[in-house]
């Protein structure tokens, strides 16, 4: 993503005048990836007035700001964040929660700045830009269908790494907060699936981006508008409801397996596939072992199981180019029950193709074996079962079998026919879960540790 000229007034003075406020406000946001590390500087990438700031009404300034912090997260340049700042003389009481602060000097001196997406007037303006495609300074807006006007916006509270707004229960707009150079998979893959005629994923209706231009570079995705699946429930809530009422979840798991397979089949038809081969599988195993070593150093409870876990990874070394299970393609990358929505008529859809937001974009766009997604869903069944005091491991096992059977029926390839690869990916996911829970939710640590004991395939060594 290249540096661009600002279209906002007095761009040189704008960012320095905002820095004192951003220093306080930015690290407190749920989507800020650099928590726990000091902010050492800011660099303006672009500034665009979506609505002029010198009028009586509210103004809206779109900023791309690079944030310098010690550590490898954002590389040498730092992470780039997308900010949409509302500007008013005074904040009405209904927007007090969105307050960032009053600017002391510079082009916005004396004005109040706040989180613009919380303002229905400004959120409606953003939708209006999507309704009328074309360039605006460094930004470009595009759409694939006519979008009706007059849809009232509301912010969803559930997002963590991004921000989402629902417009009239008709569309949902995901605003990517941490911006990477290149197309975001959450736009790239649903567009490819729509072209392939796959109905399991809501097709993008509009999006906006920056960069690329005429120099052959890829544009950076800033936001994607898709149909809002009104009345749908996510698989996690449905699984917990089944557990709470003592019901099986195998029928739903079987149908979800079919839906996953349909998405994988369509992605393989729409985008390139590759054979992993021995060098690629060796690289894959090296990465898994490296993550295991780091996790075991951070969580000593893993240490007794390291030999068995490493054996699970090393078994993938037997994968060869002739093994169809070792084909790699574009996949979801972060599949779990919360990423699947079931409509009132029982149809499953798959959402949120961004992958793991903490990983570099190039890694998330890399071809991978489909069993990686399968492994993520299998771990999700385990988590659901463990979250309910009356649940037993057999409930999760029946869901896992039903999911794989549904997948096999729709794809013609049973994930269980590649046991080494499936076990390795499930093990890698469980290792990640142990590290996450130890750091953030220690009370949940027994959940992945139970999987670690199973996947290690042995009793802990003294």
ABEGO torsion letter per residue (X at the ends): XBBBBBABBGAAAAAAAAAAAAAAAAAABAABAABGBBBAEBBBABBBBABBAABABBBBBBBBBBBBBBEAAAEAAEBBBBBBBBBBABBBAAAAAABAEBBABEAABGBBBBBAAABAAAAAAAAAAAABBEBBEABBBBBABBBBBGBBBBBBAABAABBBBBBGGABBBBBBABBBBEBBAAAAAAAAAAAAGBAABBBBABBBBBEGEAAGBBBBBABBBBBBBBGBBBAAAAAAAAAAAGBBAAAAAAAAAAAAAAAAAAAAAABBBBBAEAAAAAAAAAAAAAAAAAAAAABAAAAAAAAAAAAAAAAAAABBAABAAABBBBBAGBBBAAABBBBAAGBBBBBGAAEBAABBAAAAABBBBAAAAAAAAAAAAAAAAAABAABBAAAAAAAAAAAAAAAAAAAGBBAAABAAAAAAAAAAAAAAAAAAAAAABAAAAAAAAAAAAAAAGBBBBX
